[in-house]
């Protein structure tokens, strides 16, 4: 008699964003087809007795093999980046197809598909980065791409090669309202940063530590306030990404309290790094240059509190894999380049979920349901992948993480699986790490061994809420809230 399932995960302590219960999980053709007890036979079985089982992570903000304009090159492509993600419990990534000014948005998407084809070991979708909202982009390319499953796009309020002015942002928000897309905003005031940077360089203050001085919290506060005001004027929800500290949090909480549909994301660097991380000897502080920069320990507490009280809906890695050594990474402009010439971003795909499980759940700062929501469910809902992704339920993809939660270890770059030559989280102790990761029912990580295969990952079309649901303050979005 043929087996009922391809795989049975037995005795699983299943945690979702809403529930915690003991059951077996039946998997057939990459999907969860049954949850219960006494389910029958399977070709393979995995005994999860005594272990916590959660949905695979959805990292909704990461950068892989993304072209740059300054001579730098990202170390992780879709093979090494998704390999690293799988080893840390993430089974879906959403990186960015980035438009260059003067170029077609459609061409950027086509190029990004070529970069991903045959390499990804887990499933992936694309956000768009719009840097040149020309009439062609606004009236043709962007509406067509949203209809084809690219339902979110990012706008920058800083970086010369990417930044948009307020009028351009309003034009894009208007398209988002009409087409039912989600707009992500990098909120920092470009003119203030440029002015401060010039003042410091003129005074000979060029070391990595001064990156934080050029981007104080008030610059993030002003831009966050302005982004929210623009979204309110356009009557459309927005997501403020990589929020770093108290000032921006207050703007977001105020807007949420007013009933505006303002969502927020933060990242591990704002929980585990501080401005002191930029003050390492010599050029070492460049390893932690990211924007916005890490703040102080008091602001770390603000971010932790925001994860617990519902200010933040997402914890993403903002993985930006530039090597420290070599001519195309952090030192692309030399080993003593001024802080403004250092590529922004830090690696973190593989460590995102273990850090939050260890210091958030095991540390008593959040519960396991909040963990699942922040690392998986909310991203799947916000970006139109739920319930295929982001939960353990009949009909969902069999993206599953079985956790070791009682084997302390120290994060060491030599144990990670990205192509970057360092991790900013070197030396941090964790008590939890995935024992087994399944992507659509296939074991891609087990007991310290990577078992994935290039090309297993599939491109995902994201669904969109209808424009009627997106309009107005009555929007309830695709987002789960506890």
N, C-alpha and C positions, 0 to 999 in steps of 0.2 A: 504494500500500500504506500503510495507516495507521501512524502512528508507534507504536513499542512503549511509549513513556513520554511523560508530559507534560513532564518535565524530566530532563535528565541533568546531574549534576555530575561533570565529568571531571577526572582526574588529581588526585584528592583525597588529601592526606596525612591519613588518618583517625586520630584519637586518641579512644579510649574509655577507660573506667576500667581496662581490662585490656590493650588492644592498641594498636599503632601500625603502620599499613600503608598502602600505596598502592593505590587502586582507584577505579573509577567508581561513582556512586550513581544508581540508576534510581528515579524517583518517578512514581507513578501514583495519581490520586485522593487526594492528600494523604498517602500512605503510601510508605515505602521498600519497593519490590517486588523489587529486585535490587541486589546489590553484586558487582562483579567487573570484568572488562575485556571489551572488544568486545561491549557489551550490546545494541547495535542503535541505532535511530533515536529521536529525540525531537522534540517540537514546539519545545522550547527547550533550549538548552545553556548551561551555566555552566562556564567553564574555571577550575579552582582550582589550576592548576599553580604549584608553588612556595609554596603557602599551606597552613597548618594548618587542618584541618576538625574541629570538635568538635560534640557534641550541643548543642542549644539549652539555655540555662540554665533551671533551675527555682529560682525564688526563693521559698522556702518560709516566709518570714517577712517580710511587708510589710503596710502599712496603707493602704488606699485608700478615700476617701469614707466613713470610719468615723465614726459619730456620736459626739460628745463631750458632756460634761455641764457644761462650764465656759464656754460661749460661744465657744470657739475652733472653727475649721472647717478641715479638711484641704484644701489647695489642689488636690491631685490627685484626680480622680474616675477611673472606670475607663477613660475615653478617654485622658486625658493621662498617667495612670500607666502604662498598658500600652504606650502609644506610647513613652514614655521607656525602658521595659524593653526593648522590641524593638530600639531604637537601640543598646542596650548589650549585645545578644546573649542576652537572656532571652526565652524563648518560652512559659513557663508561670509564672504567679504564684499564690500561695495566701495571700490576705488573710483577714481575720477578720470573721465575723458576730458582733457583740458584743451580749450580753444586758445590759440594764439591770436593776438590782435592782427587784424587784416586777413585772417584765414577763416575758412568755413567751419562751422560747428559740426556739420555732417562729416567733413573730412577728419575731424578729430575723433569722432566716434568710430569711423571706419579704421583709422590707424590703431585705435586702442583694441579693437577686435583682433587685428592682426597680431598685436603684441600678446594677447591672451590665448589665442587659438592653439590648442594642443598642449598647453603648459599647465593649466590650473589643475590642482589636485583636489580642490573642493569647489563648490558652486559659487558663482559670482554674479553680481549685477553691476551696473555703472551709474554713478552720478555724472552730471555734466558740470563743467566749469565754464561760465560765460564771461569772457573778458572783452568781447567786442559785439555789443547788442545792436548790430546794424539793422536796417529795415528788413533785409532778407532773413536774418536770424529771427527777428521778432515776429514777422508775419508768416514765415514759411517753415524754416528749419526747426525752430523750437517747438511749435505746435505739432509738427509731424513727428518729431522725436518723442515727445510726450505720449502721443497716441501709440507709438511703437514700443513703449515700455520703459522709457527713460524718464521717469516721472518726478525726478528731483534734480535741482541744480543749485550750484553754489555761486555766491557773489562775494567779492572782496571789497573791503573799504580801505585796504592798504596794499602795498607792493606796487611799484610803478607799472610793472608789466601786466598786472591783473586788475588794478583798482578801477572802480566805477564811481561816477559822481551821483549825487542824489537823484537827478533827473533820469539817468540811465537805470538806477535801481528801481525807481517808480515804474518805468516802462516794463521792466522784467516782472515786478510784482503784479502788474496788470495782466500780463500774459499768464502768470501762475494762477491768478483768480479765474481767468477765462477757461484755462485748460485743466484746472484741477491738479496742478503740480505743487510740490513742496519746495520752498526756498530756504536754503541754508546760508547763513551770513557769518563771515569772518569780520568781527566788529572791533576795529582799531582805527583811530583817526590818523590818516596818512600824513597830513600836513604837520600835525603836532610832532609826530615821530621824526619827520624830516628836519624840522626846526631844532629839536633837541639833539638829534644826531650831529647836525652841523656844529652846534655849540660845543659838544663834547670833543669832537674831532679837532676843532680849532684849538681846544685847550690841551690837546695831546692825550686825551682819554679814549683809548682805542681797544683796550683789552676786552676779552669776552664778558667780563663782569658788567661792563657798561651797556651791554644789550638790555639788561633789565632797567637801567636808568633811563634809557631812551624810550621805554615803553611802560611808564608808570600806570597804576590802575586807573587813574582819572581818564587816560586816553581810551581805555577799554570801556569805561563808564559812559563817556560822551558818545562813543560810537554805538554802544548798545542802546542807549536812550534814543538816538537818532534812528537806528534801524527799526526799533519798536514803533516810533512815531510814523515812519514811512509805511510800515505794514498796517498800522491803524488807519492811515489815510487811504491806502489802497484797499482796505477791508479784506485782508488775507492773512492766514496764519504764517508764521515764520519759525525757524529753528536757529537759535544762536549757538554757534559751535565753540568748542574748546574754551569754555568759561573758566577763568583762572582764580577769581577771588571775590572778595566782599562787595566791591563797588558795583560790578556787573550783576552780581546776584541780587542786590537790592533793586536794581532797575527791573530785572526779570520778575522778582516776587511782586513788585508793585503792579506791573502789567498783568500778571496772572490774577492778582487780587481784584483788578478792575474787570475781570472777565475776558480780557484779550487772549487770543489763542497764541501764546508765545511759549514755545518749547525750548528746552535747553539741554545741552550736552557738555559733559566735562570729560577729562582724561586722566589716566594714572599719574602723569607728571605733576598734576596739581594736588595730588594726594601724597606723593612720595618724594618729590624733589622740592627744593627751595631755591631762592636767589643765591644762597651760598654755594649751590652746586655749580654756579657759573664762576666761582672764585677759586677753582682748583689751580694748582701751580702751573705756571707757564701758559700754554695754549689749551691745556686739558679742559678748561671750562667750556670750550667750544662744543664739546660733546653734548652739552645740555642746552645749547641755544635752540630755542623754539619760540613761537609767537602765538599768543601772549607768553611772556616768560613765567617761570615758576615764581611764586610770591614767598611769603614767610610762613612759619609754622602756624601762626594765628589764622592765616587764610586757608591753610590746609584744613583746619577744623571747620571753617565756614563751608568748605566744599563737602567735607564728610557729612555735615549736618544737612546740606542740600540734597545729598543722595537719600538721606533718611526721610526728609519731610516732603518730598515730592517736587522740589524745585527742578531737579534734573530728571529727565526721562531716559537719557542714554549715557552710558559710559563707553566711549570709543577709544581706540588706541591713538588715532592720528599718526599712525606709523609712517614715518618719513625716513627711509633707510639710506642715509648718507654715511659712508665710512669715515672714520677719523683719519686714518692714514691714506696715502695714495693721492694722485693728482686730480681726482674727479669728485672727491668728497668734501668734507669740512675744510680741507686745506687747498681747495681748488684755486684760491688766490694767494697761496703761500702759507707757510707755517706760522707766520706772525701777522696775518691779515687783520685789518680792523674788524670789529664786531659786525659792522654793517655789510661786510663782504663774505660772511660765513653763511653757507646754505642753512636755511631754517629747518628744524625738525629733528626728531629722535625716533629710534626704533622701539617697537613695543607690541607687535602683534601677538607674539607667543606668550608674553608675560601678563597681558591684560586680565584674563580671567583668573589665573592662579593668585595674582596679587589681591584681587577683590574678594575672592573666596576666602583667602587666608586672613587678611587684615580687616575685611568687612564682615563676613558671616562669622568666621571663627573668632574674630576679634570683638564680636557683639555690637558692631556699629549699625549693621543692617541685618534683616532676616533673609532666609534663603529665597523667599518669594520676591523680595526686592532685587536680590542678585539676579534671578532669572529675568525679571522685567528689564533691568538695566543693561544686561549683557546680551539679550536675545529677543524677548517678546516685543518690547516696545519698538525696537528698530524694525522688526518684521512688520509690525502693524503700521508704523509711521511711513514706511517706504513701500507698502503694497505687496509684501511677500507672505503675509499671514493668511490662512493657517498652514500653508505649505511649509513655512519655516517658523521658528520661534516658539514651538510648543511640542509637547508629547501628547498626541491625540490620534485617534483612528483617522486615517486619510492623510496625515502629515507625512512629509519626508522623514525617513528614519535617520535623522541627525541627532545623535545621542552622545552624551559624555558620562562616563562612569568614573567617579572620583576616588582617588586616594586622599583621605583627609587626616591621616594620622602618621604620616611619614615626613617629618620636617626635613627641609633641604635648604641650601643656600643658592640663590640665583648666581650663576656663573655663565659668562658669555660662551665659554667653551662647550657648555651643555645645550646651548640653544641651536636652532636649525635655520636661522636666517643667514643672509650673506653679508651681514654687517660685522665689523671687527670689534664691536663693543656693545654693551648694554648700559644705559644709564642707571639701571637697577642692580648693578653688580654688588653683591654682598648682602642684599636684603634677604632676610629669612622668610620662608613661606612654609606653611603647614599642609597645603593642599596642592595637588597637581593631577591632571587627568591621568587615570590609569589606562583607559581605553577611550578612543574617539571613533565613532562611526559616522560616515558620510553617506547618506542614502543607503544605509544598511551595510556598507563596506567598511571593515576595520582599517583605518588609516594610521592609527597610533595605538600601540599596545605595549605596556610595561617597559617603557623606555626605548622602544624601537619604532621607527617610522616605516610604515607599510604602504604608504600611498603610491599612486601612479599618476604620472603626468597625463593629462587628457581626461581623467575621471570627472573633473569639475565641469559643470554645465552652466551656460549663460542663462540668466533668469530675466524674464520680462517682468517688470514691476507693474502692478495694477494701480489705478488712480481712483480716488473718490470722485464722484460726479461734481461738476462745478456748483450745483445747487447746494451740495453738502459743504462745500468749501466756503461759501459766502457767509459773511456776517459773523457776529459774535456768538450766534447760536451753533456754530460749527462744533461737532463732536468728534470729528476726525476719525482716523483709523486707529487711534491710540488708546491702548489699555491704561487705565489708571486704577490703582488700588483703592 
